[in-house]
Amino acid sequence: MSLTDRTSWTEPDDIETAVEDIRSRTHELEHSEDLDRLVERFGDRTYVLLGEATHGTSEYYRWRSRLTARLIQEKDFSFVAVEGDWTDCYEINRCVKGLPESHETIRDALETFERWPTWLWANWETLEFLDWLEIHNQTLDEVERVGFYGLDVYSLFESMEAVVDYLEDIDPDAAAEARAAYRCFEPYGDDAQEYARALRMVPETCEEEVVEMLARLREQVAAYDHCREDYFNAEQNALVAKNAEQYYREMVQGDVDSWNIRDRHMVETLERLQDHYGSGAKCIVWAHNTHVGDARATDMEARGRLNVGQLVRERKARSDVALVGMGAHRGSAIAADSWGARLEEMTVPPAQEGSYEDIFERAGGLDRILVTEDLPEDSPLARPRGHRAIGVVYHPAHESGNYVPTVLPDRYDAFIHLSVTSALHPLNIHVDREVVPDLYPWGL
C-alpha cells in the first residue's frame, strides 16, 4: 500500500480491528509511574529521541520533561539536545551547569530568546524542567553535570559574532581575520533571510569565508584548546555559521533541499556532542515528530527528504536508538497564522477520521502509551494512516494537509497518545508564576 496514495489511509476499512489492537496492547498514562515501561525499555540506549506533534502544546512539553528527568536520574543520561539555536541554548547550558559568565537566572536567559517563534523554549513548561535540571546538577561533580544544547542551524550572525568574541580573548590577530572574513555578510544587516533574498539578484555567496574560518579554527586546536569547553563552543559556532550559510543559500538556489541540510546539521551536532562527552555518553533529543520519527516510514522519502530519526537509525545500531512520538486527538495549542505573526491560542479540532489519533481516541478516550516494538507484523496498526503534524504556522479550519501518511511501528519505537491537550504557557504572556498554578511545579 503506497504512502503517497492518500485515499488508502484517509478511509481505512479496518478501524475496529485497529481499535481493539490499541485496547489490548497499550497501557494508560496518568502518573509518572506509568512511564516505567519506557524508562526500562529505552534507558540503556544511547540515543532517545522524544517528539511532539506541535510546538505549542503544554502536555507534550510536560510529559517529555517527566520522561527526560527520569532517564537522567535513573539511567544517567549525559545531555539534552533540542530543536533550538546553538547560541541561545548554550546560554541555558551555562546556567544549568553553573558555568562562568552565565545569566543570573534561567528565566533571564530564556527571555533573551529573540528568534521567532520565541515561545518554542521561552515558556513555563521548559523553565520548570530547566529549574529542576539546575538543582539536579548541583548534586553532581562538575564533569558529570547534564548539559542542554541547541541542534539547529539558524543562528548565522549570532554564531559568527560568538566566534569573533572567543578569538578576541585568546588571539586578537585571529579575531581581526575572522571579522574581516565575516565582513562579507555586512550588506545584509544581520538578517540571514536578506542574505538569501540577495542571492536571487547577485549570486555571489559568502560560502568560502565561513568554510575558511572553520578550517582556521580547527588548525589552531592545539593552541586554543587550553579551555576545552570554550574551544568546543567556538568550533561549534564556526560550524553553525558554515552550515547556516549553506542552508540559507539553498533556500533560494534549490539545488539541495534545505530541510536535509538542516537535519544533517542537527545529526552532525549530536555526534559532536557525543564525542565531546566521551565514551558511554547518552543523549536525549527534543524535536518535532517530523524530525524525530523515521522519514522512511512516511511520504517524506518520496519527496527526497530525510530526517534526524532516520539518520541516527542508519548510523547507529537499531538497538541503540529509541524514537518516541506523541500525538493528540483534540485540544488547543499556541501557533500563528503566518510566519513571524503574533502568537495565538488556537483550537485543535478532533482528529480526522481513520487517522492514528482518531483510532486511539475510539479505543476509550484515554491517554495511552504504545510500545510499537511489541506489535506483530500483521497488526492493523502497521498499515499507512494519517498522523497529524502541526507547525508553528497553523490554520485549524484548513488542516487536512497537516496529516502525514505514516506507518506508525516503522516511524517510532513507542508512541504517546493524549486525548485532550491544552496550550503552552509562553513567558511573555503568562508573566507571573501564579497564573499557571496547576503547572508549576508539575511534579518532575
C-alpha beads as a LAMMPS data file, in Angstrom:
LAMMPS data file: protein, C-alpha beads

444 atoms
443 bonds

1 atom types
1 bond types

-500.0 500.0 xlo xhi
-500.0 500.0 ylo yhi
-500.0 500.0 zlo zhi

Masses

1 110.0

Atoms # bond

1 1 1 0.000 0.000 0.000
2 1 1 1.501 3.312 -1.090
3 1 1 2.272 6.004 1.463
4 1 1 1.755 8.635 -1.216
5 1 1 -1.763 7.464 -2.085
6 1 1 -3.849 9.370 0.423
7 1 1 -7.059 7.527 -0.473
8 1 1 -5.503 4.391 1.019
9 1 1 -5.232 5.858 4.509
10 1 1 -7.916 8.509 4.889
11 1 1 -10.668 5.882 4.866
12 1 1 -9.208 2.639 6.230
13 1 1 -11.556 -0.333 6.337
14 1 1 -10.135 -1.941 9.481
15 1 1 -10.737 0.735 12.080
16 1 1 -12.480 -1.523 14.600
17 1 1 -9.717 -4.130 14.409
18 1 1 -7.119 -1.402 14.955
19 1 1 -9.104 -0.061 17.922
20 1 1 -9.099 -3.487 19.538
21 1 1 -5.349 -3.746 18.983
22 1 1 -4.871 -0.459 20.825
23 1 1 -7.048 -1.564 23.733
24 1 1 -5.128 -4.792 24.141
25 1 1 -1.577 -3.564 23.534
26 1 1 -1.375 -0.151 25.238
27 1 1 -1.357 0.947 28.842
28 1 1 -2.840 4.088 30.331
29 1 1 -0.769 7.215 31.002
30 1 1 -1.836 9.163 34.058
31 1 1 1.040 9.325 36.527
32 1 1 4.825 9.479 36.296
33 1 1 4.958 5.802 37.284
34 1 1 3.168 4.978 34.045
35 1 1 6.404 5.878 32.254
36 1 1 8.161 2.893 33.883
37 1 1 7.937 0.759 30.766
38 1 1 9.598 3.412 28.596
39 1 1 12.318 4.072 31.164
40 1 1 13.148 0.396 31.480
41 1 1 12.824 -0.420 27.784
42 1 1 14.873 2.530 26.493
43 1 1 17.002 3.555 29.464
44 1 1 20.089 1.672 28.267
45 1 1 20.011 3.112 24.755
46 1 1 22.480 5.783 23.704
47 1 1 20.014 7.913 21.740
48 1 1 16.467 8.595 22.944
49 1 1 14.605 10.993 20.666
50 1 1 11.346 12.444 22.005
51 1 1 8.936 14.021 19.534
52 1 1 5.836 16.193 19.643
53 1 1 3.007 16.881 17.189
54 1 1 3.044 20.657 17.802
55 1 1 5.472 23.198 19.230
56 1 1 2.666 24.771 21.243
57 1 1 1.076 22.077 23.413
58 1 1 1.651 22.055 27.161
59 1 1 1.237 18.323 27.736
60 1 1 3.862 17.390 25.152
61 1 1 6.429 19.500 26.978
62 1 1 5.371 18.242 30.390
63 1 1 5.406 14.509 29.633
64 1 1 8.646 14.907 27.720
65 1 1 10.160 16.660 30.720
66 1 1 8.980 13.967 33.118
67 1 1 10.391 11.189 30.983
68 1 1 13.656 13.092 30.481
69 1 1 14.065 13.752 34.201
70 1 1 13.600 10.065 34.965
71 1 1 16.094 9.000 32.295
72 1 1 18.639 11.436 33.720
73 1 1 18.077 10.396 37.325
74 1 1 17.706 6.659 36.869
75 1 1 19.691 5.920 33.709
76 1 1 22.495 8.523 33.808
77 1 1 21.855 10.334 30.546
78 1 1 24.512 12.929 29.760
79 1 1 22.794 15.810 27.973
80 1 1 19.614 17.092 26.347
81 1 1 19.756 18.454 22.777
82 1 1 16.777 20.382 21.422
83 1 1 15.398 21.879 18.223
84 1 1 16.784 25.311 19.090
85 1 1 19.634 27.685 18.250
86 1 1 23.078 26.735 19.495
87 1 1 23.852 30.252 20.736
88 1 1 20.664 30.725 22.760
89 1 1 20.660 27.231 24.205
90 1 1 24.320 27.434 25.149
91 1 1 23.423 30.289 27.493
92 1 1 20.928 27.923 29.119
93 1 1 23.658 25.291 29.296
94 1 1 25.860 27.763 31.187
95 1 1 23.079 28.325 33.709
96 1 1 22.120 24.711 34.384
97 1 1 25.767 23.614 34.663
98 1 1 26.906 26.618 36.719
99 1 1 29.494 27.722 34.149
100 1 1 31.186 31.134 34.379
101 1 1 29.556 34.213 32.842
102 1 1 26.059 32.740 32.924
103 1 1 22.856 34.735 33.384
104 1 1 21.705 35.327 36.938
105 1 1 18.659 33.100 36.435
106 1 1 17.462 30.653 33.813
107 1 1 14.399 32.805 33.234
108 1 1 16.673 35.744 32.425
109 1 1 18.395 33.594 29.814
110 1 1 15.113 32.369 28.292
111 1 1 13.812 35.903 27.996
112 1 1 16.751 36.840 25.761
113 1 1 15.493 34.437 23.060
114 1 1 14.569 36.733 20.166
115 1 1 14.225 34.497 17.115
116 1 1 10.620 33.806 16.197
117 1 1 8.893 31.703 17.450
118 1 1 10.159 32.734 20.880
119 1 1 7.511 30.636 22.632
120 1 1 9.224 27.449 21.476
121 1 1 11.548 27.484 24.508
122 1 1 10.660 30.671 26.411
123 1 1 7.729 29.074 28.237
124 1 1 6.891 27.952 31.750
125 1 1 6.969 24.278 30.841
126 1 1 10.585 24.481 29.684
127 1 1 11.533 26.685 32.622
128 1 1 10.140 24.117 35.046
129 1 1 12.365 21.410 33.590
130 1 1 15.435 23.658 33.460
131 1 1 14.971 24.717 37.084
132 1 1 14.838 21.048 38.010
133 1 1 17.942 20.313 35.928
134 1 1 19.917 23.112 37.567
135 1 1 19.075 21.750 41.024
136 1 1 19.870 18.186 39.926
137 1 1 23.257 19.268 38.568
138 1 1 24.174 20.809 41.899
139 1 1 24.250 17.281 43.334
140 1 1 26.832 16.161 40.749
141 1 1 30.539 16.717 40.235
142 1 1 31.281 19.385 37.630
143 1 1 32.318 16.880 34.941
144 1 1 29.125 14.840 35.446
145 1 1 26.666 17.711 35.071
146 1 1 23.954 17.280 32.455
147 1 1 24.086 19.759 29.573
148 1 1 21.413 21.474 27.480
149 1 1 22.212 22.329 23.853
150 1 1 20.626 23.542 20.625
151 1 1 20.859 21.474 17.457
152 1 1 19.536 23.952 14.930
153 1 1 21.228 25.873 12.133
154 1 1 19.502 29.258 12.065
155 1 1 21.922 31.392 14.131
156 1 1 24.189 32.536 11.287
157 1 1 25.021 36.025 12.542
158 1 1 24.909 35.176 16.245
159 1 1 27.356 32.319 15.732
160 1 1 29.771 34.464 13.702
161 1 1 29.717 37.052 16.471
162 1 1 30.423 34.343 19.050
163 1 1 33.487 33.160 17.091
164 1 1 34.893 36.695 16.965
165 1 1 34.230 37.215 20.689
166 1 1 36.042 33.981 21.539
167 1 1 39.086 34.917 19.450
168 1 1 39.196 38.431 20.904
169 1 1 40.047 36.928 24.277
170 1 1 42.739 34.480 23.172
171 1 1 44.098 35.654 19.797
172 1 1 43.293 39.271 18.780
173 1 1 45.046 38.888 15.428
174 1 1 42.896 35.891 14.563
175 1 1 39.824 37.831 15.724
176 1 1 40.674 40.571 13.242
177 1 1 40.988 37.978 10.489
178 1 1 37.636 36.475 11.441
179 1 1 35.987 39.891 11.461
180 1 1 37.413 40.583 8.002
181 1 1 36.227 37.225 6.678
182 1 1 32.729 37.631 8.060
183 1 1 32.540 41.164 6.636
184 1 1 31.203 39.511 3.507
185 1 1 27.828 39.425 5.270
186 1 1 27.760 43.107 6.278
187 1 1 25.498 44.259 3.421
188 1 1 22.706 42.079 4.763
189 1 1 22.300 43.815 8.119
190 1 1 22.427 40.780 10.406
191 1 1 19.473 39.315 8.508
192 1 1 20.025 35.815 7.146
193 1 1 16.793 35.974 5.183
194 1 1 18.050 39.135 3.470
195 1 1 21.263 37.300 2.556
196 1 1 19.183 34.539 0.976
197 1 1 16.986 37.007 -0.930
198 1 1 20.014 38.917 -2.228
199 1 1 21.386 35.763 -3.849
200 1 1 18.446 35.804 -6.264
201 1 1 19.800 39.013 -7.753
202 1 1 23.570 38.720 -7.206
203 1 1 24.737 35.102 -6.919
204 1 1 27.957 35.954 -5.097
205 1 1 27.957 33.899 -1.925
206 1 1 29.936 34.046 1.308
207 1 1 30.478 30.294 1.316
208 1 1 34.268 30.457 1.034
209 1 1 34.570 32.795 4.017
210 1 1 32.669 30.625 6.517
211 1 1 34.344 27.416 5.333
212 1 1 37.762 29.027 5.705
213 1 1 37.071 30.301 9.217
214 1 1 36.039 26.847 10.431
215 1 1 39.210 25.368 8.917
216 1 1 41.389 28.056 10.536
217 1 1 39.870 27.458 13.942
218 1 1 40.404 23.716 13.667
219 1 1 44.021 24.210 12.585
220 1 1 44.666 26.036 15.863
221 1 1 43.091 23.452 18.161
222 1 1 46.389 22.724 19.929
223 1 1 46.946 26.411 20.648
224 1 1 43.366 27.249 21.608
225 1 1 42.290 24.130 23.498
226 1 1 43.547 25.276 26.916
227 1 1 39.878 25.558 27.896
228 1 1 38.218 22.615 26.200
229 1 1 34.644 23.782 26.819
230 1 1 35.217 27.269 25.383
231 1 1 37.005 25.903 22.324
232 1 1 34.244 23.372 21.694
233 1 1 31.643 26.151 21.847
234 1 1 33.640 28.337 19.439
235 1 1 34.238 25.494 16.993
236 1 1 30.545 24.628 17.042
237 1 1 29.640 28.245 16.315
238 1 1 32.024 28.234 13.338
239 1 1 30.352 25.034 12.127
240 1 1 26.892 26.572 12.571
241 1 1 27.993 29.598 10.512
242 1 1 29.246 27.353 7.704
243 1 1 26.139 25.160 7.628
244 1 1 23.749 28.089 8.106
245 1 1 25.239 29.864 5.087
246 1 1 24.613 26.723 3.039
247 1 1 21.089 26.394 4.437
248 1 1 20.064 29.954 3.544
249 1 1 21.813 29.763 0.175
250 1 1 19.987 26.581 -0.777
251 1 1 16.659 28.121 0.251
252 1 1 16.882 30.262 -2.891
253 1 1 19.108 28.229 -5.195
254 1 1 17.276 24.981 -4.610
255 1 1 19.990 22.553 -5.716
256 1 1 19.717 20.692 -2.397
257 1 1 16.652 20.536 -0.162
258 1 1 17.365 22.974 2.689
259 1 1 15.370 20.679 5.018
260 1 1 18.018 17.983 4.506
261 1 1 20.852 20.437 5.192
262 1 1 19.170 21.384 8.454
263 1 1 18.586 17.814 9.656
264 1 1 22.069 16.690 8.635
265 1 1 23.449 19.586 10.672
266 1 1 21.380 18.502 13.674
267 1 1 22.839 14.996 13.491
268 1 1 26.364 16.326 12.977
269 1 1 25.927 18.459 16.101
270 1 1 24.525 15.500 18.019
271 1 1 27.533 13.357 17.102
272 1 1 29.926 16.162 18.076
273 1 1 28.248 16.376 21.473
274 1 1 28.552 12.617 21.913
275 1 1 32.284 12.844 21.170
276 1 1 32.629 15.839 23.481
277 1 1 31.081 13.950 26.392
278 1 1 33.155 10.871 25.674
279 1 1 32.743 7.115 25.790
280 1 1 29.498 5.967 27.360
281 1 1 27.675 9.260 26.817
282 1 1 23.896 9.013 26.355
283 1 1 21.676 11.742 24.929
284 1 1 18.047 12.818 24.815
285 1 1 16.699 14.829 21.871
286 1 1 13.624 17.067 21.916
287 1 1 12.209 17.940 18.498
288 1 1 9.054 17.842 16.403
289 1 1 7.794 14.451 15.246
290 1 1 8.755 15.389 11.693
291 1 1 12.404 15.372 12.791
292 1 1 12.217 12.512 15.313
293 1 1 10.117 9.882 13.523
294 1 1 11.907 7.899 10.812
295 1 1 11.218 9.685 7.498
296 1 1 11.293 6.380 5.616
297 1 1 8.004 5.423 7.287
298 1 1 6.257 8.476 5.775
299 1 1 5.877 10.104 2.367
300 1 1 8.917 12.308 3.125
301 1 1 11.205 9.795 1.428
302 1 1 9.221 10.043 -1.816
303 1 1 9.778 13.807 -1.702
304 1 1 13.524 13.374 -1.293
305 1 1 13.582 14.324 2.378
306 1 1 15.361 12.634 5.263
307 1 1 15.388 13.499 8.953
308 1 1 17.186 13.127 12.260
309 1 1 15.450 9.917 13.315
310 1 1 16.284 8.215 10.017
311 1 1 19.926 9.335 10.042
312 1 1 20.533 8.228 13.631
313 1 1 18.990 4.834 12.919
314 1 1 21.132 4.462 9.791
315 1 1 24.381 5.440 11.506
316 1 1 23.903 3.576 14.790
317 1 1 22.749 0.126 15.783
318 1 1 18.942 -0.004 15.754
319 1 1 19.021 -1.433 19.285
320 1 1 20.916 1.668 20.455
321 1 1 18.243 4.143 19.344
322 1 1 14.725 4.858 20.603
323 1 1 12.328 7.105 18.683
324 1 1 9.258 8.171 20.695
325 1 1 6.449 10.117 19.025
326 1 1 3.484 11.973 20.504
327 1 1 0.064 12.892 19.211
328 1 1 -3.336 14.082 20.424
329 1 1 -6.966 13.857 19.408
330 1 1 -8.063 17.448 20.152
331 1 1 -7.396 20.444 22.381
332 1 1 -5.600 23.752 21.974
333 1 1 -2.129 24.930 21.027
334 1 1 -0.033 28.052 20.625
335 1 1 0.674 28.905 16.979
336 1 1 0.437 31.788 14.482
337 1 1 -1.474 32.277 11.241
338 1 1 1.637 33.302 9.283
339 1 1 5.407 33.269 9.709
340 1 1 6.506 35.941 12.192
341 1 1 2.949 36.842 13.185
342 1 1 1.652 37.290 16.702
343 1 1 1.102 34.038 18.579
344 1 1 -2.433 32.886 19.311
345 1 1 -4.092 30.174 21.356
346 1 1 -5.806 28.085 18.699
347 1 1 -8.325 25.274 18.925
348 1 1 -7.091 21.926 17.608
349 1 1 -10.200 20.156 16.235
350 1 1 -10.935 16.441 16.628
351 1 1 -8.643 14.279 14.531
352 1 1 -9.503 13.229 11.012
353 1 1 -11.485 10.008 10.720
354 1 1 -9.251 7.000 10.163
355 1 1 -6.095 8.743 11.380
356 1 1 -3.978 7.244 14.146
357 1 1 -5.194 9.943 16.529
358 1 1 -8.801 9.047 15.687
359 1 1 -8.448 5.312 16.292
360 1 1 -6.595 5.871 19.583
361 1 1 -9.495 8.051 20.713
362 1 1 -12.037 5.413 19.661
363 1 1 -10.230 2.989 21.968
364 1 1 -11.633 4.769 25.009
365 1 1 -10.649 8.427 25.104
366 1 1 -7.704 7.868 27.447
367 1 1 -4.071 8.940 27.387
368 1 1 -2.063 5.877 26.360
369 1 1 1.429 4.563 25.678
370 1 1 2.087 2.088 22.882
371 1 1 5.450 0.347 22.562
372 1 1 5.352 -0.322 18.833
373 1 1 8.290 -2.718 19.001
374 1 1 5.862 -5.208 20.590
375 1 1 3.353 -5.158 17.723
376 1 1 3.162 -8.205 15.443
377 1 1 3.940 -7.627 11.780
378 1 1 0.317 -8.220 10.779
379 1 1 -1.061 -5.657 13.238
380 1 1 -3.689 -3.344 11.686
381 1 1 -1.679 -0.508 13.233
382 1 1 1.083 -1.294 10.731
383 1 1 -0.862 -0.102 7.696
384 1 1 -0.434 3.503 6.424
385 1 1 -2.666 6.052 8.132
386 1 1 -2.733 9.796 8.608
387 1 1 -0.775 11.199 11.568
388 1 1 -1.272 14.885 12.419
389 1 1 1.659 17.302 12.378
390 1 1 1.029 20.944 13.327
391 1 1 3.696 23.575 12.727
392 1 1 4.248 26.991 14.284
393 1 1 2.037 28.333 11.473
394 1 1 -1.390 26.732 11.722
395 1 1 -4.877 27.172 10.264
396 1 1 -7.303 24.914 12.152
397 1 1 -10.083 25.471 9.613
398 1 1 -7.912 24.087 6.817
399 1 1 -5.885 21.348 8.444
400 1 1 -6.440 18.438 6.071
401 1 1 -2.918 18.963 4.716
402 1 1 -1.444 18.582 8.197
403 1 1 -1.674 14.787 8.126
404 1 1 1.495 12.880 7.285
405 1 1 0.896 9.389 5.846
406 1 1 2.679 7.128 8.298
407 1 1 3.388 3.511 9.192
408 1 1 3.472 4.019 12.947
409 1 1 5.541 0.965 14.043
410 1 1 8.210 1.808 11.464
411 1 1 8.266 5.506 12.321
412 1 1 8.526 5.179 16.124
413 1 1 9.634 2.646 18.709
414 1 1 6.929 3.970 21.030
415 1 1 4.008 6.364 20.752
416 1 1 2.284 8.507 23.397
417 1 1 -1.325 9.410 22.627
418 1 1 -3.091 12.180 24.544
419 1 1 -6.863 12.561 24.351
420 1 1 -7.300 16.271 25.134
421 1 1 -4.468 18.805 25.370
422 1 1 -4.029 22.452 26.353
423 1 1 -1.985 25.348 25.055
424 1 1 1.590 26.068 26.082
425 1 1 2.289 28.927 28.543
426 1 1 4.710 31.463 26.952
427 1 1 6.681 33.548 29.430
428 1 1 5.861 36.850 27.739
429 1 1 2.120 36.269 28.200
430 1 1 1.965 34.353 31.478
431 1 1 4.375 36.695 33.240
432 1 1 3.789 35.539 36.805
433 1 1 4.002 32.011 38.106
434 1 1 0.639 32.461 39.828
435 1 1 -1.229 32.470 36.519
436 1 1 -0.295 28.837 35.922
437 1 1 -0.793 27.292 39.392
438 1 1 -1.637 23.849 38.046
439 1 1 1.528 23.777 36.005
440 1 1 4.382 24.935 38.207
441 1 1 5.635 22.736 39.710
442 1 1 4.205 19.751 37.870
443 1 1 5.999 17.050 39.802
444 1 1 9.187 16.270 37.944

Bonds

1 1 1 2
2 1 2 3
3 1 3 4
4 1 4 5
5 1 5 6
6 1 6 7
7 1 7 8
8 1 8 9
9 1 9 10
10 1 10 11
11 1 11 12
12 1 12 13
13 1 13 14
14 1 14 15
15 1 15 16
16 1 16 17
17 1 17 18
18 1 18 19
19 1 19 20
20 1 20 21
21 1 21 22
22 1 22 23
23 1 23 24
24 1 24 25
25 1 25 26
26 1 26 27
27 1 27 28
28 1 28 29
29 1 29 30
30 1 30 31
31 1 31 32
32 1 32 33
33 1 33 34
34 1 34 35
35 1 35 36
36 1 36 37
37 1 37 38
38 1 38 39
39 1 39 40
40 1 40 41
41 1 41 42
42 1 42 43
43 1 43 44
44 1 44 45
45 1 45 46
46 1 46 47
47 1 47 48
48 1 48 49
49 1 49 50
50 1 50 51
51 1 51 52
52 1 52 53
53 1 53 54
54 1 54 55
55 1 55 56
56 1 56 57
57 1 57 58
58 1 58 59
59 1 59 60
60 1 60 61
61 1 61 62
62 1 62 63
63 1 63 64
64 1 64 65
65 1 65 66
66 1 66 67
67 1 67 68
68 1 68 69
69 1 69 70
70 1 70 71
71 1 71 72
72 1 72 73
73 1 73 74
74 1 74 75
75 1 75 76
76 1 76 77
77 1 77 78
78 1 78 79
79 1 79 80
80 1 80 81
81 1 81 82
82 1 82 83
83 1 83 84
84 1 84 85
85 1 85 86
86 1 86 87
87 1 87 88
88 1 88 89
89 1 89 90
90 1 90 91
91 1 91 92
92 1 92 93
93 1 93 94
94 1 94 95
95 1 95 96
96 1 96 97
97 1 97 98
98 1 98 99
99 1 99 100
100 1 100 101
101 1 101 102
102 1 102 103
103 1 103 104
104 1 104 105
105 1 105 106
106 1 106 107
107 1 107 108
108 1 108 109
109 1 109 110
110 1 110 111
111 1 111 112
112 1 112 113
113 1 113 114
114 1 114 115
115 1 115 116
116 1 116 117
117 1 117 118
118 1 118 119
119 1 119 120
120 1 120 121
121 1 121 122
122 1 122 123
123 1 123 124
124 1 124 125
125 1 125 126
126 1 126 127
127 1 127 128
128 1 128 129
129 1 129 130
130 1 130 131
131 1 131 132
132 1 132 133
133 1 133 134
134 1 134 135
135 1 135 136
136 1 136 137
137 1 137 138
138 1 138 139
139 1 139 140
140 1 140 141
141 1 141 142
142 1 142 143
143 1 143 144
144 1 144 145
145 1 145 146
146 1 146 147
147 1 147 148
148 1 148 149
149 1 149 150
150 1 150 151
151 1 151 152
152 1 152 153
153 1 153 154
154 1 154 155
155 1 155 156
156 1 156 157
157 1 157 158
158 1 158 159
159 1 159 160
160 1 160 161
161 1 161 162
162 1 162 163
163 1 163 164
164 1 164 165
165 1 165 166
166 1 166 167
167 1 167 168
168 1 168 169
169 1 169 170
170 1 170 171
171 1 171 172
172 1 172 173
173 1 173 174
174 1 174 175
175 1 175 176
176 1 176 177
177 1 177 178
178 1 178 179
179 1 179 180
180 1 180 181
181 1 181 182
182 1 182 183
183 1 183 184
184 1 184 185
185 1 185 186
186 1 186 187
187 1 187 188
188 1 188 189
189 1 189 190
190 1 190 191
191 1 191 192
192 1 192 193
193 1 193 194
194 1 194 195
195 1 195 196
196 1 196 197
197 1 197 198
198 1 198 199
199 1 199 200
200 1 200 201
201 1 201 202
202 1 202 203
203 1 203 204
204 1 204 205
205 1 205 206
206 1 206 207
207 1 207 208
208 1 208 209
209 1 209 210
210 1 210 211
211 1 211 212
212 1 212 213
213 1 213 214
214 1 214 215
215 1 215 216
216 1 216 217
217 1 217 218
218 1 218 219
219 1 219 220
220 1 220 221
221 1 221 222
222 1 222 223
223 1 223 224
224 1 224 225
225 1 225 226
226 1 226 227
227 1 227 228
228 1 228 229
229 1 229 230
230 1 230 231
231 1 231 232
232 1 232 233
233 1 233 234
234 1 234 235
235 1 235 236
236 1 236 237
237 1 237 238
238 1 238 239
239 1 239 240
240 1 240 241
241 1 241 242
242 1 242 243
243 1 243 244
244 1 244 245
245 1 245 246
246 1 246 247
247 1 247 248
248 1 248 249
249 1 249 250
250 1 250 251
251 1 251 252
252 1 252 253
253 1 253 254
254 1 254 255
255 1 255 256
256 1 256 257
257 1 257 258
258 1 258 259
259 1 259 260
260 1 260 261
261 1 261 262
262 1 262 263
263 1 263 264
264 1 264 265
265 1 265 266
266 1 266 267
267 1 267 268
268 1 268 269
269 1 269 270
270 1 270 271
271 1 271 272
272 1 272 273
273 1 273 274
274 1 274 275
275 1 275 276
276 1 276 277
277 1 277 278
278 1 278 279
279 1 279 280
280 1 280 281
281 1 281 282
282 1 282 283
283 1 283 284
284 1 284 285
285 1 285 286
286 1 286 287
287 1 287 288
288 1 288 289
289 1 289 290
290 1 290 291
291 1 291 292
292 1 292 293
293 1 293 294
294 1 294 295
295 1 295 296
296 1 296 297
297 1 297 298
298 1 298 299
299 1 299 300
300 1 300 301
301 1 301 302
302 1 302 303
303 1 303 304
304 1 304 305
305 1 305 306
306 1 306 307
307 1 307 308
308 1 308 309
309 1 309 310
310 1 310 311
311 1 311 312
312 1 312 313
313 1 313 314
314 1 314 315
315 1 315 316
316 1 316 317
317 1 317 318
318 1 318 319
319 1 319 320
320 1 320 321
321 1 321 322
322 1 322 323
323 1 323 324
324 1 324 325
325 1 325 326
326 1 326 327
327 1 327 328
328 1 328 329
329 1 329 330
330 1 330 331
331 1 331 332
332 1 332 333
333 1 333 334
334 1 334 335
335 1 335 336
336 1 336 337
337 1 337 338
338 1 338 339
339 1 339 340
340 1 340 341
341 1 341 342
342 1 342 343
343 1 343 344
344 1 344 345
345 1 345 346
346 1 346 347
347 1 347 348
348 1 348 349
349 1 349 350
350 1 350 351
351 1 351 352
352 1 352 353
353 1 353 354
354 1 354 355
355 1 355 356
356 1 356 357
357 1 357 358
358 1 358 359
359 1 359 360
360 1 360 361
361 1 361 362
362 1 362 363
363 1 363 364
364 1 364 365
365 1 365 366
366 1 366 367
367 1 367 368
368 1 368 369
369 1 369 370
370 1 370 371
371 1 371 372
372 1 372 373
373 1 373 374
374 1 374 375
375 1 375 376
376 1 376 377
377 1 377 378
378 1 378 379
379 1 379 380
380 1 380 381
381 1 381 382
382 1 382 383
383 1 383 384
384 1 384 385
385 1 385 386
386 1 386 387
387 1 387 388
388 1 388 389
389 1 389 390
390 1 390 391
391 1 391 392
392 1 392 393
393 1 393 394
394 1 394 395
395 1 395 396
396 1 396 397
397 1 397 398
398 1 398 399
399 1 399 400
400 1 400 401
401 1 401 402
402 1 402 403
403 1 403 404
404 1 404 405
405 1 405 406
406 1 406 407
407 1 407 408
408 1 408 409
409 1 409 410
410 1 410 411
411 1 411 412
412 1 412 413
413 1 413 414
414 1 414 415
415 1 415 416
416 1 416 417
417 1 417 418
418 1 418 419
419 1 419 420
420 1 420 421
421 1 421 422
422 1 422 423
423 1 423 424
424 1 424 425
425 1 425 426
426 1 426 427
427 1 427 428
428 1 428 429
429 1 429 430
430 1 430 431
431 1 431 432
432 1 432 433
433 1 433 434
434 1 434 435
435 1 435 436
436 1 436 437
437 1 437 438
438 1 438 439
439 1 439 440
440 1 440 441
441 1 441 442
442 1 442 443
443 1 443 444
